[in-house]
Amino acid sequence: MAERTDDGTQPDWLRSPQPTTYSATDAAATLEAAAGDVEAASSSLPFLQKIQHLAGIASLILSPISIVLVAMWASSLGGVSWAEGDAKRVFNWHPILMVSGYALMNVGVLIFRTSGTSSYQSSLSTINGTSAVAYPDSRNGKKRGIMKTIHGSIWVVVFLFGIVAMLAVTKSHNDAISGYIANLYSFHSWVGVTVLSLFTLQFLVGILSFGGFLSGSSRLGNPTLMEIHKYTGTYIHILVTATIMLGIQEKEGFVNCSYTVDSPDLFPISNYGKIPDTCKISHGLGIVILAMGVCTTLALAKFPVL
């Protein structure tokens, strides 16, 4: 027997739900709102593309500047060497190679966006009606193949730079003449080894998957794996940026960038001239590295499209 309330009616939870009805006016309003959202998104795409393109160009300009600054920094620290008993100058190869590798990596990850061969950019252009055919077409596909070769070659060089840079640290810390120094004791070193391991994994997966070494791999690689490769590449670039900045900070601690004051330093900017020149260079290098990381991340961002 059906359950009833005291007044003889069925309880709310037993009543059949009433179908929701929409009027023609409601439907028209919904369609109009959706069309407006699409139009707004499409109109904003050219602006976003321009901002991303400018960010990529700015990051590429900063790349050689970072190499010049790290060379100046190493020079102010005594230059470089690979001889036994000259551990401090042997170590200076580490920041030179790491920053130079980072600058090259920056070029490698931006090469598709700045050359106009990014699949994401092609899809945005198609939405805006500026391209009749979405990527890949025959001409763009050929150009992208060239960019892919350059991208892979750059990562090979960066990988070699990273290996030699780590050897420089090991050699300088295990120099019997200069004196032994502990290895992997700092936070920077722990993060550095982790990031280098992730970089190596990304490098190997990229070479095997998109270099044609795996059986059945297509010219453009598996789409799902490609998306993963692009996302992890961006995150690794961010991690490398942070790791380099940690390294600069650690080295500045050894150099001692502080200065002596005789009274409360209420206006530090007035005493910045007392900062050692070596630290001024490393400060500038750190700012450039940070700017590169921000610009590259913006250039690689994949904004949602309705």
LINGITA-V373360 format. One record per pair of residues at least 4 apart in sequence whose C-alpha atoms are under 8 Angstrom apart, sorted by the first residue. I is the first residue (numbers start at 1). J is the second residue. Records with the same first field share a line. If there is no record, write none. Layout:
BEGIN
I: J ; J
END
This chain:
BEGIN
2: 10
3: 10 ; 11
4: 8 ; 9 ; 10 ; 11
5: 9 ; 10 ; 11
10: 14 ; 15
11: 15
22: 26 ; 27
23: 27
24: 28
25: 29
26: 30
27: 31
28: 32
29: 33
30: 34
31: 35
32: 36
33: 37
34: 38
35: 39
36: 40
37: 41 ; 306
38: 42 ; 306
39: 43
40: 44
41: 45 ; 305 ; 306
42: 46 ; 127 ; 128
43: 47 ; 128
44: 48
45: 49 ; 124 ; 128
46: 50 ; 128
47: 51
48: 52
49: 53 ; 121
50: 54
51: 55 ; 299
52: 56 ; 298 ; 299 ; 300 ; 301
53: 57 ; 113 ; 114 ; 299
54: 58 ; 299
55: 59 ; 295 ; 296 ; 298 ; 299
56: 60 ; 110 ; 113 ; 114 ; 295 ; 296 ; 298 ; 299
57: 61 ; 114
58: 62 ; 292 ; 295
59: 63 ; 106 ; 291 ; 292 ; 293 ; 295 ; 296
60: 64 ; 106 ; 107 ; 292
61: 65
62: 66 ; 288 ; 292
63: 67 ; 103 ; 104 ; 106 ; 107 ; 292
64: 68 ; 103
65: 69 ; 288
66: 70 ; 99 ; 100 ; 103 ; 285 ; 288 ; 289
67: 71 ; 96 ; 99 ; 100 ; 103
68: 72
69: 73 ; 281 ; 282 ; 284 ; 285
70: 74 ; 95 ; 96 ; 99 ; 282 ; 285
71: 75 ; 96
72: 76 ; 281
73: 77 ; 278 ; 281 ; 282
74: 78 ; 79 ; 80 ; 92 ; 93 ; 95 ; 96
75: 79 ; 80
76: 278
77: 89 ; 92 ; 278
78: 89
79: 89 ; 92
80: 89 ; 90 ; 91 ; 92 ; 93
81: 86 ; 89 ; 90 ; 93
82: 86 ; 89 ; 90
83: 87 ; 90
84: 175 ; 177 ; 178
85: 175 ; 176 ; 177 ; 178
86: 90 ; 172 ; 178
87: 91 ; 171 ; 172 ; 173 ; 175 ; 178
88: 92 ; 172
89: 93
90: 94 ; 168 ; 169 ; 171 ; 172
91: 95 ; 168 ; 169 ; 171 ; 172
92: 96 ; 168
93: 97 ; 165 ; 168
94: 98 ; 164 ; 165 ; 166 ; 168 ; 169
95: 99 ; 165
96: 100
97: 101 ; 161 ; 162 ; 164 ; 165
98: 102 ; 161 ; 162 ; 165 ; 244
99: 103 ; 244
100: 104
101: 105 ; 157 ; 158 ; 159 ; 161 ; 162
102: 106 ; 158 ; 240 ; 241
103: 107
104: 108 ; 154 ; 155 ; 158
105: 109 ; 154 ; 155 ; 158 ; 237
106: 110 ; 237 ; 292 ; 296
107: 111
108: 150 ; 151 ; 152 ; 154 ; 155
109: 151 ; 233 ; 234
110: 114 ; 296 ; 299 ; 300
111: 115 ; 147 ; 151
112: 116 ; 117 ; 118 ; 144 ; 147
113: 117 ; 118 ; 121 ; 299 ; 300
116: 121 ; 122
117: 121 ; 122 ; 140 ; 141 ; 143 ; 144 ; 147
118: 122 ; 144
119: 123 ; 135 ; 136
120: 124 ; 302
121: 125
122: 126 ; 131 ; 134 ; 135
123: 127 ; 134 ; 135
124: 128
125: 129 ; 130 ; 131 ; 134
126: 130 ; 131 ; 132 ; 133 ; 134
133: 137
135: 140 ; 141
136: 140 ; 141
137: 141
138: 142
139: 143
140: 144
141: 145
142: 146
143: 147
144: 148
145: 149
146: 150
147: 151
148: 152
149: 153
150: 154
151: 155
152: 156 ; 206 ; 207
153: 157
154: 158
155: 159 ; 203
156: 160 ; 203
157: 161
158: 162
159: 163 ; 200 ; 203
160: 164
161: 165
162: 166 ; 196
163: 167
164: 168
165: 169
166: 170
167: 171
168: 172
169: 173
170: 174 ; 183
171: 175
173: 179 ; 180 ; 181 ; 182 ; 183
174: 179 ; 180 ; 181
175: 179 ; 180
176: 180
184: 189 ; 190
185: 189 ; 190
186: 190
187: 191
188: 192 ; 243 ; 246 ; 247 ; 250
189: 193
190: 194
191: 195 ; 243
192: 196 ; 240 ; 243
193: 197
194: 198
195: 199 ; 236 ; 239 ; 240 ; 243
196: 200
197: 201
198: 202 ; 236
199: 203 ; 236
200: 204
201: 205
202: 206 ; 229 ; 232 ; 233
203: 207
204: 208
205: 209
206: 210 ; 211 ; 229
207: 211 ; 212 ; 213
208: 212 ; 213 ; 214
209: 213 ; 214 ; 217 ; 221 ; 222
210: 217 ; 218 ; 219 ; 220 ; 221
212: 217 ; 218 ; 219
213: 217
217: 221 ; 222
218: 222
221: 225 ; 226
222: 226
223: 227
224: 228
225: 229
226: 230
227: 231
228: 232
229: 233
230: 234
231: 235
232: 236
233: 237
234: 238 ; 297 ; 300
235: 239
236: 240
237: 241 ; 293
238: 242 ; 293 ; 297
239: 243
240: 244
241: 245 ; 289 ; 290 ; 293
242: 246
243: 247
244: 248 ; 289
245: 249 ; 286 ; 289 ; 290
246: 250
247: 251
248: 252 ; 282 ; 286
249: 253
250: 254
251: 255
252: 256 ; 257 ; 279 ; 282
253: 257
255: 279
257: 275 ; 276 ; 279
258: 275 ; 276
259: 274 ; 275
261: 265
267: 271
268: 272
271: 275
275: 279 ; 280
276: 280
277: 281
278: 282
279: 283
280: 284
281: 285
282: 286
283: 287
284: 288
285: 289
286: 290
287: 291
288: 292
289: 293
290: 294
291: 295
292: 296
293: 297
294: 298
295: 299
296: 300
297: 301
END
